[in-house]
Amino acid sequence: MTALAVALVVCLLVGVLVDRALLGDPGLGPIERFGRGLALGFGVVGALSMALDVAGVGVSAVSLGVAVLVVVGLLARPAATVPARVAPHADEDRRRLLGLPANVQAMHAALWLLALSGVAMAVWSGWVRPTFQFDAVTRWMFKAKALHYEGTLLGPISHDPYYGLTHQRYPPLVSHVANLPALVSGTYDDRIGSAIFPWFAVALVAVVYGAVRRRCGALSGAFAAAWIGTLPLLAYKFTSPAGAGAASAMADVPLGMFVAAASLAAIDAVDGRRARGHLEAALLVGFAALTKNEGLPFVAGIGLAFLVAAPRARLRRALGVAGVGGAVYLALWGLLSTGLPVTDEHYLGRLHGDAVTSGLGRLGIIFPDLGAELADFRSWNLTWLAVIALLLLGGRRILRPAPRLLAVVLAVQVGAYVFAYVVTSWTSPAAEIIHEGEDPLPLLIKLTLGRLLMHIAPVAIVLGLLVSPLTAGREQPRSC
Amino acid sequence: MDRTVATQVVALIVVLAALVRWIPGDAPEEDPLGRGAPLAALQLDAYLRELGQDDDLAPRAFLRWSRRDEAQLYRRYWHRRLRDARSLYERWLEDPDLFVQFKGVPRNEQWLLMYDIYPVPMTGVPLEEGSTEDDPTEPGAEVIESRLMRAEDIQRELRKQARDATGEGGR
């Protein structure tokens, strides 16, 4: 418990310092600052650990502790000189909330209670359960365990084909984060390591709350927090086959958090709400790419989104954000990973005409399964149906810069996932039993589609709220 | 309907949608190889026992099981696996030449065992890649064979216990 708490506090401290010193907009509400601090802290401390490994310095409590102290030392003075001003819109929101009828204030409190109950369930489950999800054990936690014992992920665990089960080319940011409590305590315990994962969900809820609150008011922010905090797949649906929830030690919720945080920073940038929103978006895009392979299309997606949605200097912004994010990925993992063994999930290697044309017939499997997943009440309650309804009600509001940017991000991610299903050569012993002699794609979709949608669900919810007639009327003039 | 009322209605829908977790399940989760889903329940069970909770309420609820005897059977094999992994690690610290050889272990089970046993050195491919329990043992190897029972094995053992209990076991 102590080791986990220390690891979280260190990440939060580093993230808050980065936020104040580099991103220069401390005038946000305390909940959003907490969420952004946690998000940035996970990314920066994880990236520091990866940088040590790339540089050939063993990852240990001493080496990473010194690196963190250097970063804290460099950032402390600039962070201290930033005035702790309060943004005018935050004050306005507060006044507006206090001026609302008592029943609306009660609703605000009830929604927050709901949001907290959801994430509290994830945090509690992550704490009392050992790692239980098969993929979490054999990929992310296996790498975390190897990192603890070897001090590096560049040894046999990444090069010996015998450890191919760990998917050696998968980017390992979350494994570095999961190793933090073990570095503090000095002993590896997967129960403590995996208990850090639900805190990505905490950061996600806080970041989304702040962003929606600034744009659409406190009640809408609390509504977004409750909506995301109670998503079944995120909060309490742990069992296989989906198993992508915040307590499962899978990298899907962390990726969803980085994608959402980066997208929300990006819309602040295109709306001119934050002077350094581009830099924040770029950093978070890089962290997303270091979290899962599915973060790679996000690098392209955010670039395309700026091209489509930015009001001016589109090419410069697109190249800047995607370029910095891509550079972070290449420096810490991308270049290194080209020399590692390839698995059947090496989708870039399937970028050729034969794979695409031979897989086009799979669209007849993919789209019906996608529709069924979107309507799966047990995994998503009414989320996707509500998002679609809100988009229809929103009409032309989706053409405003911020919603347009989010829509492009969603379209690129969904397109990338459909493409991956079309070209994949994936199979497994289970698939060979169940689909003997047939295409194993239905099993792959069943195992993974819920996880993939978790990456984009928060962005889709925010998009729905931004264009919704219920909330759009409460927006600040600059927002959309 | 003004915006406040509309917001309250939508919020009420979200609250109701959140209650989906209390809807009873229609069937146990699928487990194509007959050994995946129970692992989660058994890991939870092992941890709860470490905390001093000596009943199987949590794993049975987790898998929506109603049969206590099934949970007991799974538990027996799970505890053996964790105990063996812990013991192996302690012995390896004293004897760095120690290594593990897997024989005829199904892929998914071997992968989980590899995680438990790491960093103790390992060798041996899974059952699906041609390994069997009859493979020759490498000198100095600590042999590990499949430890978990398939669902059908569990059912078979339960039926046998039921027959024994009713005096039909000798037929």
Chai-1 contact restraints between the chains, C-beta under 6 A:
chainA,res_idxA,chainB,res_idxB,connection_type,confidence,min_distance_angstrom,max_distance_angstrom,comment,restraint_id
A,V104,B,T4,contact,1.0,0.0,6.0,A-B,restraint_1
A,M107,B,Q8,contact,1.0,0.0,6.0,A-B,restraint_2
A,M107,B,A11,contact,1.0,0.0,6.0,A-B,restraint_3
A,L111,B,A11,contact,1.0,0.0,6.0,A-B,restraint_4
A,R129,B,L44,contact,1.0,0.0,6.0,A-B,restraint_5
A,P130,B,Q43,contact,1.0,0.0,6.0,A-B,restraint_6
A,P130,B,Y47,contact,1.0,0.0,6.0,A-B,restraint_7
A,F132,B,A40,contact,1.0,0.0,6.0,A-B,restraint_8
A,F132,B,Q43,contact,1.0,0.0,6.0,A-B,restraint_9
A,V137,B,Y115,contact,1.0,0.0,6.0,A-B,restraint_10
A,T138,B,W111,contact,1.0,0.0,6.0,A-B,restraint_11
A,F142,B,Y115,contact,1.0,0.0,6.0,A-B,restraint_12
A,K145,B,Y118,contact,1.0,0.0,6.0,A-B,restraint_13
A,Y149,B,P119,contact,1.0,0.0,6.0,A-B,restraint_14
A,L165,B,W111,contact,1.0,0.0,6.0,A-B,restraint_15
A,F223,B,A11,contact,1.0,0.0,6.0,A-B,restraint_16
A,A226,B,V14,contact,1.0,0.0,6.0,A-B,restraint_17
A,W227,B,V14,contact,1.0,0.0,6.0,A-B,restraint_18
A,T230,B,A18,contact,1.0,0.0,6.0,A-B,restraint_19
A,Y236,B,R21,contact,1.0,0.0,6.0,A-B,restraint_20
A,T239,B,E29,contact,1.0,0.0,6.0,A-B,restraint_21
A,S240,B,E29,contact,1.0,0.0,6.0,A-B,restraint_22
A,S240,B,A37,contact,1.0,0.0,6.0,A-B,restraint_23
A,N381,B,A17,contact,1.0,0.0,6.0,A-B,restraint_24
A,N381,B,V20,contact,1.0,0.0,6.0,A-B,restraint_25
A,L382,B,A17,contact,1.0,0.0,6.0,A-B,restraint_26
A,P429,B,R107,contact,1.0,0.0,6.0,A-B,restraint_27
A,P429,B,E128,contact,1.0,0.0,6.0,A-B,restraint_28
A,A430,B,P32,contact,1.0,0.0,6.0,A-B,restraint_29
A,A430,B,L33,contact,1.0,0.0,6.0,A-B,restraint_30
A,I434,B,P32,contact,1.0,0.0,6.0,A-B,restraint_31
A,L470,B,A6,contact,1.0,0.0,6.0,A-B,restraint_32
A,L470,B,T7,contact,1.0,0.0,6.0,A-B,restraint_33
